[in-house]
Amino acid sequence: MPRFPEYEDHDATALAELIRKGEASAVELVDAAIERIEALNPAINAVVWRCFERARAQAAAAEQLPDGRFRGVPFVLKDLKALDAGQPVSNGSRLFADVRASDDDELVRRFKAAGLIIVGRSNTPELGILGVTEPELHGPTRNPWDLERTCGGSSGGSAAAVAAGMIPAAHGSDGGGSIRIPASNCGLFGLKPTRDRVPLLGPEASWGGLATHGVLSRSVRDTAGLLDCIAGRGPGQVEGLSAPERPFADQLEQDPPPLRIALCTDALLADTTDPVNVAAAEHAASLCESLGHRVERARPSFDRHELTRAYLLMVACGTAAIVNHRQAERGRTASMRELEPKTWLLKTIGEVVSAGEYLLELGRIRTASAAILEFFADYDLMITPTLAQPPLRVGEIHTTHVERIAARIFRAAPSKRVMLALLEQLARDPLAPNPNTQLFNLTGQPAMSVPLYWSEDNLPIGVQFAARLGDEGLLLQLARQLEQAQPWFARRPALDSTTRSTDEPGA
């Protein structure tokens, strides 16, 4: 019999309430989380660093924890930035494998102020680049619904830990879909907040403003409550959003007004969408209509090729900035053995992009953002499939022999023209399964993946909803309405030898 057997029957909000009422203790919850990590992590590989002794000590002295909304609830940080004093921060990379944080960053301070007890750090692809979590440093994280499938990325370790029931909610970050992609693959709720809603974690880590932070959870109220805990301008942050008139958690008390919603089942930055992903989005649209909302097919207008190129160049420049920042910290350059070939190529491409070219791409992003803003003048929300394919098999996106050779060639004799051509080639495979999330990182709009559909072989297929800038409250209200109409909390993977649930397929 596991410790605290009802642990997985509660979300983080309910667990915190049990502690407040004296019906459970922080020690019980932390021990339950540790027991499940120890039992499940060998097969899933979600948690790559454990700080169990510190967590148990904090739980034993729970009266000394901040009296926040989630006091005593166990939590996991994504191992990408999110500095936690005294703990490692590998960023999924050998280049950072020996780094330990000297202090908490602002985001982690806010998580701790909420009363959360951090029990470990979760797996992420190297520097958070890919939409799968398979770093060479730590190995792949597997999807609890099917161990042969990816959990997605880059917040894949956090998603897998929550989906497996190790913890009720976990930190994630999102620079191109890195919260929404694993939420879709793992049957979770994942919200990317509006740009500047939460503190930045250093300019070298933000991919030119594309990246932000949030959580992965099994309930809308957990995400809303945790967003309330971390939202707000950070120290020294000039830009930021005004606080909502009411806390996000309080906004869940009312349904949204009747909404005008655009449905687009075409891939936004790729060519095709799998029929099961189309079916998921169409099912969500029908559900919205049954709740009194108006849905019509519509697609915003933008130059897909230009926007894809702009996104990839921003990622390449961001990768170069992160690597160069690390090189400056330690006073020597990175070797090819310290970076995976795709990372090395992106870093090298980022280093040859001129300031003028970078500003040109920013201009193209602003042009597309204006077109999207105009589109959302006519619609409150937009529905797309979160992904264009069901969860991939582990290893399906991998470093090719050509990429390894190219990385070595470019190290010796970089050719800007050839590298930029290779960048577009590199984009085809990684973006093909995940082409719908990056747009809203480029425009800064909030977007969420909602678990409303499962395939015939019982794999989660998420649906993405996007809203106007600053409209997280509206997204959360609709998500809560959908959650009540079609509950998903009790739908869990059966963690046996096949990791498959016995639930019926479909909605």
C-alpha positions as CSV (number, residue, x, y, z in Angstrom):
1,M,0.0,0.0,0.0
2,P,1.6,3.3,-1.0
3,R,1.9,6.1,1.5
4,F,-1.1,8.5,1.5
5,P,-2.9,6.4,-1.2
6,E,-5.4,9.3,-1.9
7,Y,-2.5,11.6,-2.9
8,E,-3.2,11.2,-6.6
9,D,-6.9,11.8,-6.1
10,H,-6.3,15.5,-5.3
11,D,-4.9,18.4,-7.2
12,A,-2.4,20.8,-5.6
13,T,-5.3,23.1,-4.5
14,A,-7.0,20.3,-2.7
15,L,-3.8,19.0,-1.1
16,A,-3.0,22.4,0.3
17,E,-6.6,22.6,1.7
18,L,-6.0,19.2,3.4
19,I,-2.9,20.7,5.1
20,R,-4.8,23.8,6.2
21,K,-7.6,21.7,7.7
22,G,-5.1,19.4,9.5
23,E,-6.3,16.4,7.6
24,A,-2.8,15.8,6.1
25,S,0.7,17.0,6.8
26,A,3.4,18.3,4.6
27,V,5.5,15.4,5.7
28,E,2.9,13.0,4.4
29,L,2.6,14.7,1.0
30,V,6.4,15.0,0.5
31,D,6.9,11.4,1.5
32,A,4.1,10.4,-0.9
33,A,5.8,12.3,-3.7
34,I,9.2,10.8,-3.0
35,E,7.8,7.3,-2.8
36,R,6.2,7.7,-6.3
37,I,9.3,9.3,-7.8
38,E,11.4,6.4,-6.6
39,A,8.9,3.8,-7.9
40,L,8.1,5.3,-11.3
41,N,11.1,7.4,-12.3
42,P,13.4,4.5,-13.3
43,A,11.0,3.7,-16.2
44,I,10.0,7.3,-17.1
45,N,13.1,9.4,-16.3
46,A,11.2,12.6,-15.5
47,V,13.2,13.8,-12.5
48,V,16.9,14.1,-13.1
49,W,17.9,15.7,-9.8
50,R,16.5,15.0,-6.3
51,C,16.6,17.2,-3.3
52,F,14.7,14.8,-1.0
53,E,16.6,15.5,2.2
54,R,16.0,19.3,2.0
55,A,12.3,18.7,1.1
56,R,11.8,16.4,4.1
57,A,13.5,18.9,6.4
58,Q,11.2,21.7,5.1
59,A,8.2,19.5,5.5
60,A,9.1,18.6,9.0
61,A,9.3,22.3,9.9
62,A,6.3,23.2,7.8
63,E,5.3,25.9,10.2
64,Q,8.4,27.8,9.1
65,L,7.3,27.8,5.4
66,P,5.7,30.9,3.9
67,D,2.0,30.9,4.5
68,G,1.2,30.9,0.8
69,R,-1.7,29.4,-1.2
70,F,0.2,26.0,-1.7
71,R,1.9,25.7,1.6
72,G,3.4,22.2,2.0
73,V,2.6,20.9,-1.5
74,P,5.5,19.1,-3.3
75,F,6.6,20.6,-6.6
76,V,9.3,20.1,-9.3
77,L,11.3,22.8,-11.2
78,K,12.2,22.3,-14.8
79,D,16.0,22.0,-15.1
80,L,16.3,25.0,-17.4
81,K,17.3,28.2,-15.6
82,A,14.9,28.4,-12.7
83,L,17.8,28.9,-10.3
84,D,17.4,27.2,-6.9
85,A,20.1,28.1,-4.4
86,G,22.6,25.2,-3.9
87,Q,21.0,23.0,-6.6
88,P,22.4,22.1,-10.0
89,V,21.1,23.7,-13.1
90,S,22.3,21.6,-16.1
91,N,20.0,23.0,-18.7
92,G,20.1,19.5,-20.2
93,S,23.6,20.1,-21.4
94,R,27.1,18.8,-20.6
95,L,28.2,22.5,-20.9
96,F,26.4,23.2,-17.7
97,A,26.7,19.9,-16.0
98,D,28.9,21.2,-13.2
99,V,26.9,24.4,-12.5
100,R,25.1,25.0,-9.2
101,A,23.0,28.0,-8.4
102,S,24.3,30.5,-5.8
103,D,20.9,32.0,-5.2
104,D,17.3,31.7,-6.1
105,D,16.1,33.7,-9.1
106,E,12.9,35.7,-8.9
107,L,10.6,33.0,-10.3
108,V,11.8,30.4,-7.8
109,R,11.5,32.9,-5.0
110,R,7.8,33.3,-5.9
111,F,7.2,29.6,-6.1
112,K,8.7,29.2,-2.7
113,A,6.7,32.1,-1.3
114,A,3.6,30.2,-2.4
115,G,4.7,27.6,0.2
116,L,5.7,24.9,-2.4
117,I,8.3,22.4,-1.4
118,I,10.7,21.6,-4.2
119,V,11.6,17.9,-4.3
120,G,13.6,17.8,-7.5
121,R,14.4,19.1,-11.0
122,S,12.9,17.7,-14.2
123,N,14.4,16.6,-17.5
124,T,14.6,19.0,-20.5
125,P,16.2,18.8,-23.9
126,E,19.6,20.6,-24.2
127,L,18.9,24.3,-23.6
128,G,15.2,23.7,-24.1
129,I,15.6,23.7,-27.9
130,L,13.6,20.7,-29.1
131,G,9.9,19.7,-28.8
132,V,11.0,16.3,-27.4
133,T,12.9,15.6,-24.2
134,E,15.8,13.4,-25.1
135,P,19.0,15.1,-24.0
136,E,22.3,13.2,-24.4
137,L,23.2,14.2,-20.8
138,H,20.2,12.6,-19.0
139,G,18.6,10.4,-21.7
140,P,15.0,10.5,-22.9
141,T,11.9,11.0,-20.7
142,R,9.1,8.7,-21.7
143,N,5.4,9.3,-21.8
144,P,3.5,7.7,-19.0
145,W,0.7,6.9,-21.4
146,D,3.1,4.8,-23.5
147,L,6.7,4.3,-22.7
148,E,7.6,4.0,-26.4
149,R,6.3,7.6,-27.0
150,T,7.8,11.0,-26.3
151,C,6.3,13.2,-23.6
152,G,7.1,16.2,-25.7
153,G,9.4,19.1,-24.8
154,S,10.9,21.1,-23.7
155,S,9.0,20.9,-20.3
156,G,8.7,17.1,-20.9
157,G,10.1,16.0,-17.6
158,S,7.7,18.2,-15.7
159,A,4.8,16.9,-17.8
160,A,5.7,13.3,-17.4
161,A,6.1,13.7,-13.6
162,V,2.6,15.2,-13.3
163,A,1.0,12.8,-15.7
164,A,2.5,9.8,-13.8
165,G,1.2,11.1,-10.4
166,M,4.6,11.9,-8.9
167,I,3.5,15.5,-8.2
168,P,0.3,17.4,-8.7
169,A,1.8,20.3,-10.7
170,A,5.2,21.4,-12.0
171,H,7.1,24.3,-13.4
172,G,7.5,24.7,-17.1
173,S,8.7,27.3,-19.6
174,D,7.6,28.0,-23.1
175,G,9.7,29.5,-25.9
176,G,7.9,27.8,-28.8
177,G,5.3,25.6,-27.3
178,S,7.4,24.0,-24.5
179,I,4.5,24.0,-22.0
180,R,1.7,23.3,-24.5
181,I,3.5,20.5,-26.5
182,P,4.1,18.2,-23.4
183,A,0.7,19.1,-22.0
184,S,-0.9,17.8,-25.2
185,N,1.2,14.6,-25.3
186,C,0.7,13.8,-21.6
187,G,-3.0,14.6,-21.2
188,L,-2.5,17.7,-19.0
189,F,-3.6,21.4,-18.9
190,G,-0.9,23.8,-19.9
191,L,-1.1,27.6,-20.2
192,K,1.6,29.8,-21.8
193,P,1.0,33.3,-20.2
194,T,1.1,36.5,-22.1
195,R,4.6,37.9,-22.7
196,D,5.9,39.8,-19.6
197,R,3.1,38.4,-17.4
198,V,5.8,36.7,-15.2
199,P,9.4,37.7,-14.4
200,L,12.1,37.3,-17.0
201,L,15.0,34.9,-16.1
202,G,17.8,36.8,-17.8
203,P,17.9,38.3,-21.3
204,E,20.3,35.5,-22.5
205,A,17.6,32.9,-21.7
206,S,14.5,34.5,-23.3
207,W,15.2,33.9,-27.0
208,G,14.5,37.6,-27.7
209,G,11.4,37.7,-25.6
210,L,9.8,34.5,-27.0
211,A,10.1,32.5,-23.8
212,T,8.0,32.8,-20.7
213,H,7.2,30.6,-17.6
214,G,4.2,28.8,-16.2
215,V,3.1,25.4,-15.0
216,L,1.7,22.0,-16.1
217,S,-1.2,20.7,-14.0
218,R,-4.1,18.4,-14.0
219,S,-6.7,21.1,-13.1
220,V,-7.5,24.6,-14.3
221,R,-7.7,25.9,-10.8
222,D,-4.2,24.8,-10.0
223,T,-2.8,26.7,-13.1
224,A,-4.9,29.8,-12.2
225,G,-3.8,29.7,-8.6
226,L,-0.1,29.2,-9.4
227,L,-0.2,31.9,-12.0
228,D,-1.5,34.3,-9.3
229,C,1.5,33.3,-7.2
230,I,4.1,34.1,-9.9
231,A,2.6,36.9,-12.0
232,G,3.9,40.4,-11.8
233,R,6.9,42.4,-12.9
234,G,10.2,41.3,-11.6
235,P,12.9,43.4,-10.0
236,G,14.4,45.7,-12.6
237,Q,11.9,44.6,-15.2
238,V,10.8,47.8,-17.0
239,E,8.1,46.2,-19.2
240,G,5.2,44.2,-17.7
241,L,1.5,43.8,-17.6
242,S,-0.9,45.4,-15.3
243,A,-2.3,43.1,-12.6
244,P,-5.8,41.7,-13.5
245,E,-8.7,43.3,-11.8
246,R,-9.3,40.1,-9.9
247,P,-7.0,37.2,-9.2
248,F,-7.1,34.6,-11.9
249,A,-8.3,31.9,-9.5
250,D,-11.3,34.2,-8.5
251,Q,-12.2,34.7,-12.2
252,L,-13.0,30.9,-12.4
253,E,-16.1,31.6,-10.3
254,Q,-18.0,32.8,-13.4
255,D,-18.4,31.4,-16.9
256,P,-17.1,33.3,-19.9
257,P,-19.7,35.3,-21.9
258,P,-20.7,33.9,-25.3
259,L,-17.6,33.9,-27.4
260,R,-16.8,34.2,-31.1
261,I,-14.2,31.6,-31.8
262,A,-12.2,30.9,-34.9
263,L,-11.4,27.3,-35.8
264,C,-8.3,26.5,-37.8
265,T,-7.3,22.9,-38.4
266,D,-4.5,23.6,-40.9
267,A,-0.9,23.4,-39.7
268,L,0.2,27.0,-39.1
269,L,4.0,26.6,-39.8
270,A,4.0,23.2,-41.6
271,D,2.1,21.4,-44.4
272,T,-0.1,18.8,-42.9
273,T,-2.1,17.8,-39.8
274,D,-2.9,14.2,-38.9
275,P,-6.6,13.4,-39.0
276,V,-6.7,12.5,-35.3
277,N,-5.4,16.0,-34.4
278,V,-8.0,17.6,-36.7
279,A,-10.7,15.5,-35.0
280,A,-9.6,16.7,-31.6
281,A,-9.9,20.3,-32.6
282,E,-13.3,19.8,-34.3
283,H,-14.5,18.0,-31.2
284,A,-13.4,20.9,-29.0
285,A,-15.2,23.3,-31.4
286,S,-18.4,21.3,-31.1
287,L,-18.1,21.2,-27.3
288,C,-17.7,25.0,-27.3
289,E,-20.8,25.4,-29.5
290,S,-22.8,23.2,-27.1
291,L,-21.8,25.6,-24.4
292,G,-23.3,28.6,-26.2
293,H,-20.2,29.9,-28.1
294,R,-20.2,30.7,-31.8
295,V,-17.5,28.9,-33.8
296,E,-16.6,29.5,-37.5
297,R,-13.7,28.4,-39.6
298,A,-11.1,31.2,-40.1
299,R,-7.3,31.5,-40.5
300,P,-5.1,34.5,-39.9
301,S,-3.0,35.7,-42.8
302,F,0.8,35.7,-42.6
303,D,3.8,34.7,-44.6
304,R,4.5,31.2,-43.2
305,H,8.0,30.9,-44.7
306,E,9.1,34.3,-43.4
307,L,7.7,33.7,-39.9
308,T,9.3,30.2,-39.7
309,R,12.7,31.7,-40.7
310,A,12.3,34.5,-38.2
311,Y,11.4,32.1,-35.4
312,L,14.4,29.8,-36.1
313,L,16.8,32.7,-36.3
314,M,15.6,34.0,-33.0
315,V,16.2,30.5,-31.5
316,A,19.6,30.3,-33.1
317,C,20.6,33.8,-31.8
318,G,19.2,32.9,-28.4
319,T,21.2,29.6,-28.4
320,A,24.4,31.5,-29.2
321,A,23.7,34.0,-26.4
322,I,23.2,31.3,-23.8
323,V,26.4,29.4,-24.9
324,N,28.5,32.6,-25.1
325,H,27.2,33.7,-21.7
326,R,28.4,30.4,-20.2
327,Q,31.7,30.6,-22.0
328,A,32.3,34.1,-20.5
329,E,31.4,32.8,-17.0
330,R,34.0,30.1,-17.1
331,G,36.6,31.9,-19.2
332,R,37.0,29.4,-22.1
333,T,35.1,28.3,-25.2
334,A,32.9,25.3,-25.4
335,S,34.1,22.2,-27.1
336,M,32.1,20.1,-29.5
337,R,32.0,17.3,-26.9
338,E,30.0,19.7,-24.6
339,L,27.2,20.4,-27.0
340,E,24.9,18.2,-29.1
341,P,25.3,18.6,-32.9
342,K,22.0,20.4,-33.3
343,T,22.8,22.8,-30.5
344,W,26.3,23.4,-32.0
345,L,24.8,24.2,-35.4
346,L,22.2,26.6,-34.0
347,K,24.9,28.3,-31.9
348,T,27.1,28.7,-34.9
349,I,24.3,30.1,-37.1
350,G,23.4,32.5,-34.3
351,E,26.9,33.8,-34.2
352,V,27.0,34.7,-37.9
353,V,23.7,36.6,-37.9
354,S,24.3,40.3,-38.2
355,A,22.6,43.0,-36.1
356,G,20.9,44.2,-39.3
357,E,19.6,40.7,-40.1
358,Y,18.3,40.3,-36.6
359,L,16.4,43.6,-36.7
360,L,15.0,42.6,-40.1
361,E,13.6,39.4,-38.6
362,L,12.1,41.4,-35.6
363,G,10.4,43.6,-38.2
364,R,8.9,40.6,-39.9
365,I,7.7,39.4,-36.5
366,R,6.1,42.7,-35.8
367,T,4.3,42.7,-39.2
368,A,2.9,39.3,-38.5
369,S,1.9,40.3,-35.0
370,A,0.0,43.2,-36.4
371,A,-1.9,40.9,-38.7
372,I,-2.7,38.5,-35.8
373,L,-3.9,41.4,-33.7
374,E,-6.2,42.5,-36.5
375,F,-7.5,38.9,-36.8
376,F,-8.3,38.9,-33.1
377,A,-10.3,42.1,-33.4
378,D,-13.0,39.9,-35.0
379,Y,-12.5,36.8,-32.7
380,D,-12.3,36.4,-28.9
381,L,-10.4,33.1,-29.2
382,M,-8.8,30.8,-31.8
383,I,-8.8,27.0,-31.7
384,T,-6.2,24.8,-33.4
385,P,-4.8,21.4,-32.8
386,T,-2.0,21.8,-30.3
387,L,0.2,19.5,-32.4
388,A,0.0,18.2,-36.0
389,Q,0.7,14.6,-35.0
390,P,0.0,12.3,-32.1
391,P,3.0,11.8,-29.7
392,L,6.1,10.7,-31.6
393,R,8.0,7.6,-30.8
394,V,11.1,8.1,-28.6
395,G,14.1,8.7,-30.9
396,E,11.9,9.7,-33.9
397,I,13.5,13.2,-33.9
398,H,17.2,12.5,-33.6
399,T,20.6,13.9,-34.6
400,T,21.4,12.7,-38.1
401,H,24.8,11.6,-39.4
402,V,24.7,14.6,-41.8
403,E,24.1,17.0,-38.9
404,R,27.1,15.6,-37.0
405,I,29.4,16.0,-40.0
406,A,28.0,19.5,-40.7
407,A,28.7,20.6,-37.1
408,R,32.4,19.5,-37.5
409,I,32.7,21.2,-40.9
410,F,31.2,24.5,-39.8
411,R,33.5,24.5,-36.7
412,A,36.5,24.5,-39.1
413,A,35.2,26.6,-41.9
414,P,31.9,28.3,-41.2
415,S,29.9,29.4,-44.3
416,K,27.1,31.8,-43.6
417,R,25.2,31.1,-46.8
418,V,25.3,27.3,-46.3
419,M,24.5,27.5,-42.6
420,L,21.4,29.6,-43.2
421,A,20.2,27.1,-45.8
422,L,20.9,24.3,-43.4
423,L,18.8,26.1,-40.7
424,E,15.7,25.9,-42.9
425,Q,16.4,22.3,-43.6
426,L,16.8,21.6,-39.9
427,A,13.4,23.1,-39.3
428,R,11.5,20.7,-41.4
429,D,11.6,17.6,-39.1
430,P,11.4,19.3,-35.7
431,L,8.6,21.7,-36.7
432,A,6.5,19.2,-38.7
433,P,4.9,17.6,-35.6
434,N,4.7,20.9,-33.6
435,P,3.8,23.7,-36.0
436,N,1.0,25.5,-34.2
437,T,2.5,26.8,-31.0
438,Q,5.4,29.0,-32.1
439,L,3.1,31.7,-33.6
440,F,1.8,32.8,-30.2
441,N,5.4,33.0,-28.8
442,L,6.2,35.3,-31.6
443,T,3.1,37.5,-31.1
444,G,3.2,37.2,-27.3
445,Q,-0.4,36.1,-26.9
446,P,-1.5,33.7,-24.2
447,A,-2.3,30.2,-25.3
448,M,-3.3,26.9,-23.7
449,S,-3.5,23.2,-24.5
450,V,-6.6,21.5,-23.1
451,P,-6.9,17.7,-22.7
452,L,-10.2,17.0,-24.5
453,Y,-9.5,14.1,-26.8
454,W,-7.7,10.7,-26.9
455,S,-6.8,8.7,-30.0
456,E,-8.0,5.2,-30.7
457,D,-4.8,3.8,-29.2
458,N,-5.5,5.9,-26.1
459,L,-2.8,8.6,-26.6
460,P,-3.7,12.2,-25.4
461,I,-4.4,14.7,-28.2
462,G,-4.5,18.3,-26.9
463,V,-6.3,21.2,-28.3
464,Q,-4.9,24.7,-28.4
465,F,-6.8,27.9,-27.6
466,A,-5.3,31.3,-28.0
467,A,-6.6,34.7,-26.9
468,R,-5.8,38.4,-27.2
469,L,-2.8,39.9,-25.3
470,G,-3.5,39.9,-21.6
471,D,-6.6,37.7,-21.8
472,E,-5.4,34.8,-19.7
473,G,-8.5,35.2,-17.5
474,L,-10.8,34.5,-20.5
475,L,-8.8,31.4,-21.5
476,L,-9.0,30.1,-17.9
477,Q,-12.7,30.8,-17.7
478,L,-13.3,28.8,-20.8
479,A,-11.0,26.1,-19.7
480,R,-12.9,25.7,-16.5
481,Q,-16.2,25.6,-18.4
482,L,-14.8,22.9,-20.6
483,E,-13.3,21.0,-17.6
484,Q,-16.8,20.9,-16.0
485,A,-18.5,19.9,-19.2
486,Q,-16.0,17.1,-20.0
487,P,-13.9,16.3,-16.9
488,W,-10.4,15.0,-17.5
489,F,-8.9,14.9,-14.0
490,A,-9.7,11.2,-13.3
491,R,-8.4,10.1,-16.7
492,R,-5.0,8.7,-15.9
493,P,-2.4,6.4,-17.5
494,A,-2.4,2.9,-16.2
495,L,1.2,2.6,-15.2
496,D,1.7,-1.1,-15.8
497,S,4.1,-2.8,-18.1
498,T,2.5,-1.2,-21.2
499,T,1.6,2.1,-19.5
500,R,-1.7,2.0,-21.3
501,S,-5.1,3.0,-19.7
502,T,-8.2,0.9,-20.1
503,D,-10.3,4.0,-20.8
504,E,-12.4,4.2,-24.0
505,P,-10.8,6.1,-26.9
506,G,-12.1,9.5,-28.1
507,A,-13.5,12.3,-26.1
